[in-house]
């Protein structure tokens, strides 16, 4: 887990423009791609699960694996560690930054614990709430029935989904990391 104890760290904007197909599966694949950008994930199968332009090529077992991965790397696991809510993303809905330098008064660990495993972190992402709704909560709701069947150990495909509850607002409370125009961040203590 990243723990910021001082005031500033240098960052480099590494955001790039992408076009994500208007499809729930593609959006979840894009979400996982964003996770992969900020956390070092070495699993070679993730290449296929993050190729959101070819979402239609995923098999049913791969779709089940995608759903399992986006739940494993859910926003509540990443918020305040590598994902930070910020409604000012430079005219975008999300923005990526590479941790480029650390001041001498700052203590940062370069890994976090997710699903019982340590993952390397060298980047962070800021996002607007609309980005999270559009690329995680709304598309995940479309797979509600499949997720329920997966949880019962049944094949994932089927219909009759019931809506997921709306995301809670405490998840997206005020950001613990604030950006400045000079490429630095002002940080508060994150536990």
TORVO-103855 format. One record per residue (C-alpha): residue in three letters; x, y, z. Coordinates in steps of 0.25 Angstrom, whole numbers. Example, Ala and Ser with C-alpha at 12.3 -4.5 7.8 and 13.67 -1.06 7.14 Angstrom:
TORVO-103855
<"ALA",<49,-18,31>>,
<"SER",<55,-4,29>>,
***
This chain:
TORVO-103855
<"UNK",<0,0,0>>,
<"UNK",<5,14,-3>>,
<"UNK",<7,23,9>>,
<"UNK",<9,37,7>>,
<"UNK",<15,44,19>>,
<"UNK",<20,57,13>>,
<"UNK",<15,68,4>>,
<"UNK",<20,66,-10>>,
<"UNK",<24,56,-21>>,
<"UNK",<27,59,-35>>,
<"UNK",<19,53,-46>>,
<"UNK",<19,52,-61>>,
<"UNK",<6,52,-69>>,
<"UNK",<6,39,-78>>,
<"UNK",<-9,40,-82>>,
<"UNK",<-12,36,-96>>,
<"UNK",<-25,37,-104>>,
<"UNK",<-33,24,-106>>,
<"UNK",<-46,20,-113>>,
<"UNK",<-54,10,-105>>,
<"UNK",<-65,2,-113>>,
<"UNK",<-79,5,-107>>,
<"UNK",<-81,-9,-101>>,
<"UNK",<-81,-14,-87>>,
<"UNK",<-71,-25,-89>>,
<"UNK",<-61,-15,-96>>,
<"UNK",<-63,-5,-85>>,
<"UNK",<-59,-15,-74>>,
<"UNK",<-47,-19,-83>>,
<"UNK",<-43,-4,-83>>,
<"UNK",<-45,-3,-68>>,
<"UNK",<-36,-15,-66>>,
<"UNK",<-26,-9,-76>>,
<"UNK",<-26,4,-67>>,
<"UNK",<-23,-5,-55>>,
<"UNK",<-12,-12,-63>>,
<"UNK",<-6,2,-66>>,
<"UNK",<-4,5,-52>>,
<"UNK",<-1,-8,-46>>,
<"UNK",<10,-17,-51>>,
<"UNK",<2,-30,-55>>,
<"UNK",<10,-40,-62>>,
<"UNK",<0,-50,-66>>,
<"UNK",<0,-53,-81>>,
<"UNK",<-15,-56,-82>>,
<"UNK",<-18,-42,-78>>,
<"UNK",<-13,-37,-92>>,
<"UNK",<-26,-44,-98>>,
<"UNK",<-35,-39,-86>>,
<"UNK",<-30,-24,-88>>,
<"UNK",<-31,-24,-103>>,
<"UNK",<-44,-16,-103>>,
<"UNK",<-45,-13,-118>>,
<"UNK",<-46,-28,-120>>,
<"UNK",<-56,-31,-109>>,
<"UNK",<-65,-39,-118>>,
<"UNK",<-54,-50,-119>>,
<"UNK",<-55,-53,-104>>,
<"UNK",<-60,-67,-101>>,
<"UNK",<-70,-70,-90>>,
<"UNK",<-59,-75,-81>>,
<"UNK",<-50,-63,-84>>,
<"UNK",<-62,-54,-81>>,
<"UNK",<-64,-61,-68>>,
<"UNK",<-49,-59,-65>>,
<"UNK",<-51,-44,-69>>,
<"UNK",<-62,-42,-59>>,
<"UNK",<-54,-49,-48>>,
<"UNK",<-42,-40,-51>>,
<"UNK",<-50,-27,-50>>,
<"UNK",<-57,-31,-37>>,
<"UNK",<-43,-35,-32>>,
<"UNK",<-38,-21,-36>>,
<"UNK",<-50,-14,-32>>,
<"UNK",<-50,1,-29>>,
<"UNK",<-51,-1,-14>>,
<"UNK",<-38,-9,-15>>,
<"UNK",<-31,2,-23>>,
<"UNK",<-37,15,-18>>,
<"UNK",<-26,23,-10>>,
<"UNK",<-15,14,-14>>,
<"UNK",<-14,15,-29>>,
<"UNK",<-28,21,-33>>,
<"UNK",<-31,35,-28>>,
<"UNK",<-45,42,-30>>,
<"UNK",<-43,56,-36>>,
<"UNK",<-54,63,-44>>,
<"UNK",<-43,72,-50>>,
<"UNK",<-36,63,-60>>,
<"UNK",<-31,73,-70>>,
<"UNK",<-43,72,-79>>,
<"UNK",<-43,57,-79>>,
<"UNK",<-50,46,-71>>,
<"UNK",<-38,40,-66>>,
<"UNK",<-23,43,-66>>,
<"UNK",<-10,35,-63>>,
<"UNK",<2,39,-56>>,
<"UNK",<16,33,-54>>,
<"UNK",<23,35,-41>>,
<"UNK",<35,41,-46>>,
<"UNK",<42,46,-34>>,
<"UNK",<41,46,-19>>,
<"UNK",<45,57,-9>>,
<"UNK",<54,53,2>>,
<"UNK",<43,55,12>>,
<"UNK",<33,45,5>>,
<"UNK",<32,31,9>>,
<"UNK",<25,23,-2>>,
<"UNK",<25,8,-4>>,
<"UNK",<25,3,-18>>,
<"UNK",<15,-8,-17>>,
<"UNK",<1,-11,-11>>,
<"UNK",<-6,-24,-7>>,
<"UNK",<-18,-28,-15>>,
<"UNK",<-24,-42,-14>>,
<"UNK",<-13,-47,-5>>,
<"UNK",<-2,-43,-15>>,
<"UNK",<8,-32,-15>>,
<"UNK",<7,-23,-28>>,
<"UNK",<17,-13,-33>>,
<"UNK",<12,1,-34>>,
<"UNK",<19,12,-42>>,
<"UNK",<7,20,-47>>,
<"UNK",<-6,25,-42>>,
<"UNK",<-19,29,-49>>,
<"UNK",<-29,41,-46>>,
<"UNK",<-43,39,-50>>,
<"UNK",<-56,46,-51>>,
<"UNK",<-68,39,-45>>,
<"UNK",<-74,38,-59>>,
<"UNK",<-62,30,-63>>,
<"UNK",<-64,20,-52>>,
<"UNK",<-79,19,-55>>,
<"UNK",<-77,18,-70>>,
<"UNK",<-66,8,-70>>,
<"UNK",<-69,-1,-57>>,
<"UNK",<-82,1,-50>>,
<"UNK",<-91,2,-62>>,
<"UNK",<-85,-9,-70>>,
<"UNK",<-83,-18,-58>>,
<"UNK",<-98,-17,-55>>,
<"UNK",<-101,-23,-69>>,
<"UNK",<-94,-36,-65>>,
<"UNK",<-102,-37,-51>>,
<"UNK",<-109,-50,-55>>,
<"UNK",<-96,-56,-60>>,
<"UNK",<-88,-52,-48>>,
<"UNK",<-99,-59,-39>>,
<"UNK",<-98,-72,-47>>,
<"UNK",<-83,-71,-46>>,
<"UNK",<-84,-69,-31>>,
<"UNK",<-93,-82,-30>>,
<"UNK",<-82,-90,-39>>,
<"UNK",<-92,-90,-51>>,
<"UNK",<-88,-86,-65>>,
<"UNK",<-88,-71,-67>>,
<"UNK",<-97,-69,-79>>,
<"UNK",<-111,-66,-77>>,
<"UNK",<-122,-55,-76>>,
<"UNK",<-131,-49,-65>>,
<"UNK",<-121,-40,-58>>,
<"UNK",<-125,-32,-46>>,
<"UNK",<-119,-18,-44>>,
<"UNK",<-107,-17,-35>>,
<"UNK",<-108,-6,-24>>,
<"UNK",<-103,7,-28>>,
<"UNK",<-89,11,-24>>,
<"UNK",<-88,17,-10>>,
<"UNK",<-83,31,-9>>,
<"UNK",<-73,28,2>>,
<"UNK",<-65,21,-8>>,
<"UNK",<-63,34,-16>>,
<"UNK",<-60,43,-4>>,
<"UNK",<-50,54,-5>>,
<"UNK",<-37,50,-12>>,
<"UNK",<-25,48,-3>>,
<"UNK",<-16,53,-14>>,
<"UNK",<-17,66,-20>>,
<"UNK",<-10,71,-33>>,
<"UNK",<-4,84,-36>>,
<"UNK",<-1,90,-49>>,
<"UNK",<14,89,-47>>,
<"UNK",<14,74,-48>>,
<"UNK",<15,72,-33>>,
<"UNK",<5,66,-24>>,
<"UNK",<1,70,-10>>,
<"UNK",<-2,58,-2>>,
<"UNK",<-9,55,11>>,
<"UNK",<-7,43,20>>,
<"UNK",<-13,30,14>>,
<"UNK",<-14,18,23>>,
***
